[in-house]
Amino acid sequence: MTESKKYPWFGGGDLNAFFGLMLDNVTNLVLLTFLLEGFHHQGVPFPREFIFTHMIPGTALGVMFGDLVYTWMARRLAKRTGRTDVTAMPLGLDTPSTIGITVVVLGPVYAVSGDPMVAWQVGMATMLFMGLIKLVLSFAGEWVQRIVPQAGLLGSIAGIGIALLGFLPLTHLFEMPIVGMVALGLVLYSLVAKLKLPGNLPGAAVAVLGGTLLYYVLGEIGMLGSAYKLPSFADFGFTPPIPTLDFVAGLPRAVDFLPIAIPFGLLTIVGGINVNESARVAGDEYRTRDILLTEAVATLLAGITGGVSQSTPYIGHPAYKSMGGRSGYTLACGIFIGLGGALGLISFIVGALPKAAVVPILIFVGLEIVTQTFETCPKKHYPAVTLSFLPIMGYLVLIQWNTIIGGLQLQDTALPERLAHDYSTIRALGNGFILTAMLWGAFGAKLVDRRPIATAGYLGICAGFSLFGVIHSVAPAGGLYLPWAIGGDLHWRIGAGYVIFALLLVALRHSARGQPAVSGEES
């Protein structure tokens, strides 16, 4: 028997991992649908059936392509190394850009035009721009890994684990606390405490299905009120993802959204670098360029077939490995999402699953990521890891600000002066959060290592990026700009702050040399 045959197509842990990855993708499609339905044109909400027939099939195709390629890469790694414990890199829909493209591109275009077709065309064109950007940037991945400390690479991902996968889903969980707490309890019992359920049932599946069953029971006896809705079987229907040139009509407007497309494309590239580092630490070493190229092609494929949400390698590889996932879970998830999107099954599931029953899976993935980061990074770098969390906390606060302002239908200019000042500050802190977090973790680690010149170098990069809006963008939509072409002086002051910090370290470098280094590191 050859080594490749010893590596299973579907192992015992793949079922749990499949449910986790599948539900993660479905959760993003739930968010896409619910957020878009919140946009109105003259009182008419974005039509749900248009989302199901035009947007979801192509989006799902991109996920299927990426997961199938990652499955092949895992099997190739297993064959080359002779190992049977290789875990495939998970791929799915990128949560930040799913939210961002929905609320910054798709929703506003519909609100102005009143035509879902126009919004869809602009969304496709924006997706293609992001895919092309990722295609170009993917060749820089391994270079970034070599020069950025683990505190920056893993710390930024751990911050996302706390803020976007940990805290943020709790808001949905507490919308239906009985359903959410039952599902969360099952997840913590089976996946965090690693206690077996009766009959050795898969914890992720039991948590979601149990929470969903409870949702319908409580709904039928009237305990959920207007929050209870029955799924519609009309969502089923054959809507295959077909390549289309409809995006051409959306190109002129999509050019205006390039300041959005570039940062979101860059975010997933940086995120892909980070998750590949996370997978390497967990024992599965994939070539960074291959991981990034796959997500770029998957995004392009989705965009040209109607998709409006870009794909990315997921940050939960260690969590899926701890579940016992190998390559079967990505194979099953890719086929399920891809075919389900074409047959209307995903649309039906999106309408049938309560968010409160799904989000505990995201919370578990977040917990695993944070745990692995602190287990992997040197103890002396813990302050740098924690420092990298702070910009992501800023982004979390920004989400809440935007939700409140949008719900009240306010413009920035309508805010009182004090609130407007606070809002602009939080917006600058949160915009470009993942790259900011990586750079903060990196310069924090270099500073802890008593390397002031290297620290100053990272601060110089921060200064340059902040002037052009790559990080700390002061533009309302968080886009890029020429520093002399944007109003106000906040971006100049932020850049100056980084430069002065760097110069201070350079001036103090002789003092640092006279002090003992931490753990034998040279200054």
C-alpha positions as CSV (number, residue, x, y, z in Angstrom):
1,M,0.0,0.0,0.0
2,T,1.4,3.4,-0.9
3,E,1.7,6.3,1.5
4,S,-1.0,8.3,-0.4
5,K,-3.6,5.5,0.2
6,K,-2.8,5.5,3.9
7,Y,-3.9,9.1,4.0
8,P,-7.7,8.8,4.4
9,W,-10.2,10.6,2.1
10,F,-12.5,11.1,5.0
11,G,-11.4,10.6,8.6
12,G,-13.4,10.6,11.9
13,G,-12.6,14.2,12.6
14,D,-13.6,15.4,9.2
15,L,-17.3,15.4,10.0
16,N,-16.9,18.0,12.9
17,A,-14.5,20.0,10.7
18,F,-16.9,19.9,7.8
19,F,-19.8,21.3,9.9
20,G,-17.5,24.0,11.3
21,L,-16.2,25.2,7.8
22,M,-19.6,24.8,6.1
23,L,-21.4,26.7,8.8
24,D,-18.8,29.4,8.7
25,N,-19.4,30.0,5.0
26,V,-23.2,29.8,5.5
27,T,-22.9,32.4,8.3
28,N,-21.3,34.8,5.9
29,L,-24.0,34.3,3.4
30,V,-26.6,34.9,6.2
31,L,-24.8,38.1,7.0
32,L,-24.7,39.1,3.3
33,T,-28.4,38.5,2.9
34,F,-29.6,40.2,6.2
35,L,-27.4,43.2,5.6
36,L,-28.5,43.7,2.0
37,E,-32.1,43.4,3.0
38,G,-31.6,46.3,5.4
39,F,-31.0,48.7,2.5
40,H,-34.1,50.3,1.0
41,H,-34.9,52.4,-2.1
42,Q,-38.0,54.5,-1.5
43,G,-39.1,52.0,1.1
44,V,-38.5,48.9,-1.0
45,P,-35.8,46.5,0.5
46,F,-33.2,44.7,-1.5
47,P,-35.0,41.7,-2.9
48,R,-34.0,38.5,-1.2
49,E,-34.7,36.3,-4.3
50,F,-32.2,38.3,-6.3
51,I,-29.5,37.6,-3.8
52,F,-30.3,33.9,-4.0
53,T,-30.5,33.6,-7.8
54,H,-27.7,36.0,-8.9
55,M,-25.2,36.5,-6.0
56,I,-25.0,33.2,-4.0
57,P,-24.3,30.7,-6.9
58,G,-21.2,32.5,-8.1
59,T,-20.0,33.2,-4.6
60,A,-20.4,29.5,-3.7
61,L,-18.5,28.5,-6.9
62,G,-15.4,30.4,-5.7
63,V,-15.5,28.6,-2.4
64,M,-15.8,25.2,-4.1
65,F,-12.9,25.9,-6.4
66,G,-10.6,27.1,-3.5
67,D,-11.5,24.2,-1.2
68,L,-11.0,21.6,-3.9
69,V,-7.5,23.0,-4.7
70,Y,-6.6,23.1,-1.0
71,T,-7.8,19.5,-0.7
72,W,-5.4,18.5,-3.5
73,M,-2.6,20.4,-1.8
74,A,-3.1,18.6,1.4
75,R,-3.1,15.2,-0.3
76,R,0.1,16.2,-2.1
77,L,1.7,17.2,1.1
78,A,0.7,13.9,2.8
79,K,2.1,11.9,-0.1
80,R,5.4,13.8,-0.1
81,T,5.9,13.6,3.7
82,G,4.3,10.2,4.3
83,R,2.2,11.7,7.1
84,T,-1.4,10.8,7.7
85,D,-2.3,13.7,10.0
86,V,-2.1,16.5,7.4
87,T,-4.9,19.0,7.7
88,A,-6.0,20.9,4.6
89,M,-6.1,24.7,4.7
90,P,-9.7,25.8,5.1
91,L,-11.0,28.3,2.6
92,G,-14.2,30.3,2.7
93,L,-15.8,33.7,2.5
94,D,-13.9,36.7,4.0
95,T,-16.1,38.1,6.8
96,P,-14.7,41.7,6.9
97,S,-15.0,42.3,3.2
98,T,-18.4,40.5,3.0
99,I,-19.6,43.0,5.5
100,G,-17.7,45.9,3.9
101,I,-18.6,45.3,0.3
102,T,-22.3,44.9,1.3
103,V,-22.5,48.1,3.4
104,V,-20.2,50.3,1.3
105,V,-20.8,49.1,-2.3
106,L,-23.8,46.9,-2.8
107,G,-26.3,48.5,-0.4
108,P,-25.5,52.1,-1.2
109,V,-25.6,51.5,-5.0
110,Y,-29.0,49.9,-4.6
111,A,-30.3,52.7,-2.3
112,V,-29.4,55.3,-5.0
113,S,-30.4,53.3,-8.1
114,G,-33.2,51.2,-6.9
115,D,-32.0,48.5,-9.3
116,P,-30.6,45.3,-7.8
117,M,-29.1,44.5,-11.2
118,V,-27.0,47.7,-11.1
119,A,-25.8,46.9,-7.6
120,W,-24.9,43.3,-8.7
121,Q,-22.9,44.5,-11.7
122,V,-20.9,47.0,-9.6
123,G,-20.3,44.3,-7.0
124,M,-19.0,41.8,-9.6
125,A,-16.7,44.4,-11.1
126,T,-15.4,45.3,-7.6
127,M,-14.8,41.6,-7.0
128,L,-12.7,41.3,-10.2
129,F,-10.6,44.3,-9.1
130,M,-9.9,42.6,-5.8
131,G,-9.0,39.4,-7.5
132,L,-6.5,41.1,-9.8
133,I,-5.0,42.9,-6.9
134,K,-4.6,39.7,-4.9
135,L,-3.1,38.0,-8.0
136,V,-0.3,40.5,-8.2
137,L,0.3,40.7,-4.4
138,S,0.3,36.9,-3.9
139,F,4.0,36.7,-5.0
140,A,5.1,38.8,-2.0
141,G,3.8,36.4,0.6
142,E,6.9,34.4,1.5
143,W,9.0,37.5,1.7
144,V,6.7,39.1,4.2
145,Q,6.8,35.9,6.3
146,R,10.6,36.1,6.5
147,I,10.8,39.6,7.8
148,V,7.7,40.0,10.1
149,P,8.0,38.4,13.6
150,Q,5.4,35.9,14.7
151,A,4.0,38.4,17.2
152,G,2.8,40.4,14.2
153,L,1.7,37.6,12.0
154,L,-0.1,35.6,14.6
155,G,-1.1,38.5,16.9
156,S,-3.2,40.2,14.3
157,I,-5.1,37.0,13.7
158,A,-5.6,36.4,17.4
159,G,-7.0,39.9,17.7
160,I,-9.6,39.0,15.0
161,G,-10.3,35.8,16.9
162,I,-11.2,37.9,20.0
163,A,-13.0,40.8,18.3
164,L,-14.7,39.5,15.1
165,L,-15.0,35.8,15.8
166,G,-15.4,36.0,19.6
167,F,-17.2,39.2,20.8
168,L,-19.1,40.3,17.7
169,P,-21.0,37.0,17.3
170,L,-22.2,37.3,20.9
171,T,-24.4,40.2,19.8
172,H,-26.3,37.7,17.5
173,L,-26.2,35.1,20.2
174,F,-27.9,37.3,22.7
175,E,-30.7,38.2,20.3
176,M,-32.0,34.8,21.1
177,P,-30.2,33.9,24.4
178,I,-32.0,30.6,25.1
179,V,-31.1,29.2,21.6
180,G,-27.7,30.8,21.6
181,M,-26.7,29.6,25.1
182,V,-27.7,26.0,24.4
183,A,-25.7,25.9,21.2
184,L,-22.7,27.6,22.9
185,G,-22.8,25.3,25.8
186,L,-22.7,22.2,23.5
187,V,-19.8,23.8,21.6
188,L,-17.8,24.5,24.8
189,Y,-18.5,21.1,26.2
190,S,-17.6,19.1,23.1
191,L,-15.0,21.2,21.3
192,V,-13.3,23.3,24.1
193,A,-13.5,20.9,27.0
194,K,-13.2,18.0,24.5
195,L,-15.8,15.9,26.4
196,K,-17.6,13.2,24.4
197,L,-21.3,13.5,23.7
198,P,-23.5,10.4,24.0
199,G,-22.9,8.1,21.1
200,N,-19.7,10.1,20.3
201,L,-21.9,12.4,18.2
202,P,-20.0,15.3,16.5
203,G,-20.2,18.4,18.7
204,A,-20.4,21.1,16.0
205,A,-23.3,19.3,14.3
206,V,-25.2,18.7,17.5
207,A,-24.7,22.3,18.6
208,V,-26.1,23.8,15.4
209,L,-28.9,21.3,14.8
210,G,-29.9,21.3,18.5
211,G,-30.0,25.1,18.6
212,T,-32.0,25.1,15.4
213,L,-34.5,22.6,16.7
214,L,-34.9,24.6,19.9
215,Y,-35.4,27.7,17.8
216,Y,-38.4,26.1,15.9
217,V,-39.9,24.6,19.1
218,L,-39.7,28.0,20.9
219,G,-41.0,29.7,17.8
220,E,-44.0,27.4,17.4
221,I,-45.1,28.0,21.1
222,G,-44.8,31.7,20.7
223,M,-41.7,32.4,22.8
224,L,-39.8,34.2,20.1
225,G,-42.4,36.6,18.9
226,S,-41.8,38.4,15.6
227,A,-38.2,37.2,15.5
228,Y,-39.5,33.7,14.5
229,K,-39.7,33.0,10.8
230,L,-40.3,29.8,8.9
231,P,-38.1,28.9,5.9
232,S,-39.4,29.1,2.4
233,F,-39.2,26.0,0.1
234,A,-39.5,28.5,-2.8
235,D,-35.8,29.2,-2.3
236,F,-35.0,25.9,-4.1
237,G,-34.3,26.2,-7.8
238,F,-31.6,25.4,-10.3
239,T,-29.5,28.6,-10.8
240,P,-26.0,27.5,-12.0
241,P,-23.2,30.0,-11.8
242,I,-22.6,30.9,-15.5
243,P,-19.8,33.2,-16.6
244,T,-21.2,36.6,-17.6
245,L,-20.0,39.9,-19.0
246,D,-22.6,41.8,-17.0
247,F,-19.7,43.1,-14.8
248,V,-18.6,45.3,-17.8
249,A,-21.6,47.6,-17.2
250,G,-20.5,48.0,-13.6
251,L,-16.9,48.9,-14.3
252,P,-17.3,52.7,-14.5
253,R,-18.9,52.8,-11.0
254,A,-16.6,50.2,-9.6
255,V,-13.6,52.4,-10.4
256,D,-14.9,54.8,-7.8
257,F,-14.7,51.9,-5.3
258,L,-11.0,51.1,-6.0
259,P,-10.1,52.7,-2.7
260,I,-12.3,50.0,-1.1
261,A,-11.2,47.1,-3.3
262,I,-7.5,47.6,-2.8
263,P,-7.5,47.6,1.0
264,F,-9.8,44.6,1.1
265,G,-7.7,42.7,-1.4
266,L,-4.6,43.6,0.6
267,L,-6.3,42.5,3.8
268,T,-6.9,38.9,2.6
269,I,-3.3,38.7,1.3
270,V,-1.9,39.7,4.7
271,G,-4.5,37.4,6.3
272,G,-3.4,34.6,4.0
273,I,0.2,35.1,5.0
274,N,-0.8,35.0,8.7
275,V,-2.9,31.9,8.4
276,N,-0.3,30.0,6.5
277,E,2.1,30.8,9.3
278,S,-0.5,29.5,11.7
279,A,-0.8,26.3,9.7
280,R,3.0,25.9,9.6
281,V,3.2,26.3,13.4
282,A,0.5,23.6,13.7
283,G,2.7,21.2,11.6
284,D,1.4,21.7,8.0
285,E,3.8,23.6,5.8
286,Y,2.3,24.9,2.6
287,R,4.0,27.2,0.1
288,T,2.6,30.7,0.8
289,R,2.5,31.6,-2.9
290,D,0.3,28.6,-3.7
291,I,-2.1,29.4,-0.9
292,L,-2.4,33.1,-2.0
293,L,-2.7,32.3,-5.7
294,T,-5.5,29.9,-5.0
295,E,-7.5,32.5,-3.1
296,A,-6.9,35.0,-5.9
297,V,-8.1,32.7,-8.7
298,A,-11.1,31.7,-6.6
299,T,-12.1,35.3,-6.1
300,L,-11.7,36.0,-9.9
301,L,-13.8,32.9,-10.7
302,A,-16.5,34.0,-8.3
303,G,-16.6,37.5,-9.6
304,I,-16.9,36.5,-13.3
305,T,-19.9,34.2,-12.4
306,G,-21.8,36.7,-10.3
307,G,-20.1,36.4,-6.9
308,V,-20.0,39.4,-4.6
309,S,-17.9,38.1,-1.7
310,Q,-14.2,37.3,-1.9
311,S,-12.8,34.0,-0.7
312,T,-9.8,33.7,1.7
313,P,-7.9,31.0,3.6
314,Y,-9.6,30.8,7.0
315,I,-7.8,31.6,10.2
316,G,-9.1,28.4,11.9
317,H,-6.6,25.8,10.6
318,P,-5.4,24.9,14.2
319,A,-9.1,24.5,15.3
320,Y,-9.9,22.2,12.4
321,K,-6.7,20.2,13.1
322,S,-7.7,19.9,16.7
323,M,-11.1,18.6,15.6
324,G,-9.2,15.8,13.7
325,G,-9.9,17.3,10.2
326,R,-7.7,16.1,7.4
327,S,-8.6,16.7,3.7
328,G,-12.1,15.2,3.7
329,Y,-13.7,18.2,5.3
330,T,-12.5,20.7,2.7
331,L,-13.5,18.3,-0.1
332,A,-17.0,17.8,1.4
333,C,-17.4,21.5,2.1
334,G,-16.4,22.6,-1.3
335,I,-18.8,20.2,-3.0
336,F,-21.6,21.0,-0.6
337,I,-21.3,24.8,-0.9
338,G,-20.7,24.8,-4.7
339,L,-23.5,22.4,-5.6
340,G,-25.8,23.7,-2.9
341,G,-25.4,27.2,-4.3
342,A,-26.4,26.1,-7.8
343,L,-29.4,24.0,-6.6
344,G,-30.8,26.5,-4.1
345,L,-29.9,24.4,-1.1
346,I,-27.6,27.0,0.4
347,S,-30.3,29.7,-0.1
348,F,-32.8,27.5,1.8
349,I,-30.3,26.9,4.6
350,V,-29.6,30.6,4.8
351,G,-33.3,31.2,5.3
352,A,-33.7,28.2,7.8
353,L,-30.8,28.6,10.2
354,P,-31.1,31.0,13.1
355,K,-27.9,33.0,13.6
356,A,-27.9,32.3,17.3
357,A,-27.4,28.6,16.6
358,V,-24.5,29.1,14.2
359,V,-22.3,31.8,15.8
360,P,-21.0,29.6,18.6
361,I,-18.9,27.8,16.0
362,L,-17.2,31.1,15.2
363,I,-16.6,31.7,18.9
364,F,-14.9,28.4,19.2
365,V,-12.6,29.1,16.2
366,G,-11.7,32.4,17.8
367,L,-10.8,30.8,21.1
368,E,-8.5,28.2,19.3
369,I,-6.7,30.9,17.4
370,V,-5.9,33.0,20.5
371,T,-4.8,29.9,22.4
372,Q,-2.4,28.8,19.7
373,T,-0.9,32.3,19.3
374,F,0.1,32.5,23.0
375,E,1.3,28.9,22.9
376,T,3.5,29.6,19.9
377,C,5.0,33.1,20.5
378,P,7.8,33.5,23.0
379,K,6.6,34.6,26.4
380,K,8.6,37.8,26.2
381,H,6.6,38.8,23.1
382,Y,3.2,38.6,24.9
383,P,3.1,42.4,25.3
384,A,3.7,42.7,21.5
385,V,0.9,40.2,20.8
386,T,-1.5,42.1,23.1
387,L,-0.4,45.4,21.5
388,S,-1.5,44.0,18.1
389,F,-5.0,43.5,19.4
390,L,-5.7,47.2,20.0
391,P,-6.3,48.3,16.3
392,I,-8.7,45.4,15.9
393,M,-10.6,46.6,19.0
394,G,-10.7,49.9,17.3
395,Y,-12.3,48.3,14.3
396,L,-14.8,46.6,16.5
397,V,-15.8,49.9,18.0
398,L,-16.0,51.4,14.5
399,I,-18.5,48.7,13.5
400,Q,-20.7,49.7,16.4
401,W,-20.5,53.4,15.6
402,N,-21.4,52.7,12.0
403,T,-24.3,50.6,13.0
404,I,-25.7,53.3,15.2
405,I,-25.1,56.1,12.8
406,G,-26.6,54.1,9.9
407,G,-29.6,53.0,12.0
408,L,-30.3,56.7,12.9
409,Q,-29.8,57.6,9.2
410,L,-27.3,60.3,10.2
411,Q,-24.5,61.9,8.2
412,D,-21.1,62.6,9.7
413,T,-21.9,66.3,9.4
414,A,-25.0,65.9,11.5
415,L,-23.1,64.7,14.6
416,P,-22.3,67.1,17.4
417,E,-18.8,68.5,17.2
418,R,-17.5,66.3,20.1
419,L,-19.0,63.1,18.7
420,A,-17.8,63.9,15.2
421,H,-14.2,64.3,16.5
422,D,-14.5,61.0,18.4
423,Y,-15.9,59.3,15.4
424,S,-13.2,60.4,13.0
425,T,-10.5,59.3,15.5
426,I,-12.1,55.8,15.9
427,R,-12.5,55.5,12.1
428,A,-8.8,56.3,11.6
429,L,-7.8,53.7,14.3
430,G,-10.1,51.0,12.8
431,N,-9.5,51.5,9.1
432,G,-6.8,49.1,7.8
433,F,-7.0,47.3,11.1
434,I,-5.4,43.9,10.1
435,L,-2.3,45.5,8.5
436,T,-2.0,47.9,11.4
437,A,-2.2,45.1,13.9
438,M,0.5,43.1,12.1
439,L,2.8,46.1,12.0
440,W,2.2,47.0,15.7
441,G,2.9,43.4,16.7
442,A,6.1,43.5,14.6
443,F,7.5,46.7,16.0
444,G,6.5,45.7,19.5
445,A,8.4,42.4,19.2
446,K,11.5,44.2,17.8
447,L,11.3,46.7,20.7
448,V,11.1,43.9,23.3
449,D,14.1,42.3,21.6
450,R,16.0,45.6,22.2
451,R,16.4,46.4,18.5
452,P,15.5,50.0,18.3
453,I,16.7,50.5,14.7
454,A,14.5,47.7,13.4
455,T,11.6,49.0,15.5
456,A,12.1,52.5,13.9
457,G,12.0,50.9,10.5
458,Y,8.6,49.4,11.1
459,L,7.4,52.7,12.5
460,G,8.6,54.4,9.3
461,I,6.5,52.0,7.3
462,C,3.5,52.8,9.5
463,A,4.1,56.5,8.9
464,G,4.2,56.1,5.1
465,F,1.1,53.8,5.0
466,S,-0.9,56.2,7.2
467,L,-0.3,59.2,4.9
468,F,-1.9,57.3,2.0
469,G,-4.7,55.7,3.9
470,V,-3.3,52.1,3.7
471,I,-3.7,52.1,7.4
472,H,-5.6,54.7,9.5
473,S,-7.5,55.9,6.5
474,V,-9.3,59.2,7.3
475,A,-11.6,58.9,4.3
476,P,-15.2,58.2,5.3
477,A,-15.2,54.9,3.3
478,G,-11.7,53.9,4.5
479,G,-10.1,54.1,1.0
480,L,-6.7,55.2,-0.2
481,Y,-5.8,58.7,-1.3
482,L,-3.0,61.1,-2.0
483,P,-2.1,62.8,1.3
484,W,-2.3,66.3,-0.3
485,A,-5.7,65.6,-1.9
486,I,-7.7,64.6,1.3
487,G,-9.2,67.2,3.6
488,G,-8.1,67.8,7.2
489,D,-4.8,67.2,8.8
490,L,-5.4,64.1,10.9
491,H,-3.4,61.8,8.6
492,W,-0.4,64.2,8.6
493,R,-0.5,64.3,12.4
494,I,-0.7,60.5,12.6
495,G,2.2,60.1,10.2
496,A,4.2,62.7,12.2
497,G,3.5,60.8,15.4
498,Y,5.0,57.6,14.0
499,V,8.1,59.5,12.7
500,I,8.7,61.2,16.0
501,F,8.4,57.9,17.8
502,A,10.9,56.4,15.4
503,L,13.4,59.3,15.8
504,L,13.1,59.0,19.5
505,L,14.2,55.3,19.3
506,V,17.1,56.2,17.1
507,A,18.2,58.9,19.5
508,L,18.0,56.4,22.4
509,R,19.8,53.5,20.6
510,H,23.1,54.1,22.3
511,S,21.4,53.9,25.7
512,A,19.8,50.6,24.7
513,R,23.2,49.1,23.8
514,G,24.4,49.7,27.3
515,Q,21.7,47.5,28.8
516,P,21.5,43.7,28.9
517,A,19.4,42.3,26.1
518,V,16.3,40.2,26.8
519,S,16.9,36.4,26.6
520,G,20.3,36.9,25.0
521,E,19.0,38.8,22.0
522,E,21.3,41.5,20.6
523,S,20.0,45.0,20.4
